Amino acid sequence: STVGYVDIENTESKRSVAKKIVESKWQVPQAYASVDCYAENLAKFCEDMIELDITMDSLIVKAAIVALKINPEMNVSLINNEVQLLPQVDISISTWATRTKITRALFNAPSLRVSEIASKLKLWQSHEEENRIEDSRAGSFNITCMSSMGIKCSTAIVLPPDAAILTFGSVTKLLAEDGYPMDTVTGMLSFDARLIDETTASRFMKQFRFNIENPSSWLLR
């Protein structure tokens, strides 16, 4: 018997994205850093604020924003072949609604409360008509939430004008030093090595891990 198959259309949008990825891999020096963060304390905060519709995704995004504000050297862009610090922390958030990747801008991100971030993520991850508008971007730092895909993490490819992409996925269980399993979040940072050096990236990731593991240091301010 003949095995049937179905052709999936290779749209102009898909071809354009594929071309940009190939060009970026060849032209942009990609570098990476990752951390495993114990998330027991963050999960407890999330449970305590469940009536406010606060999610783990929104708390993790806020932890990353706080780390970015503390490390302004991460908030950079390549302008006229020169590395320039950006005056305001504007970022992009990428998430998924079913199989569709959605990217939206967050302007002056440090000013947003966790509840505001949670509300925006809930809207973007829904099936509402608003998600069909064209992607919007801001700044040069992207945070990609992949928890709705049910995976631990992913290694992103930096596409200009982004200087860095922080990706995280679902909370998983890892054995702690005492041998007991603990809730853990893995953060994977991809960055343009022309704009951000390894020391700066490591400092940012160290702060991100501290924020995840010690949420009272920034949530109760």
PyMOL commands that set and color helices and strands:
alter all, ss='L'
color gray80, all
select helices_A, chain A and resi 12-27+40-48+50-52+56-70+72-74+109-111+114-124+129-132+147-149+198-213+216-219
alter helices_A, ss='H'
color red, helices_A
select strands_A, chain A and resi 30-38+76-79+82-85+91-97+100-106+141-145+164-168+172-175+181-192
alter strands_A, ss='S'
color yellow, strands_A
deselect
rebuild
show_as cartoon
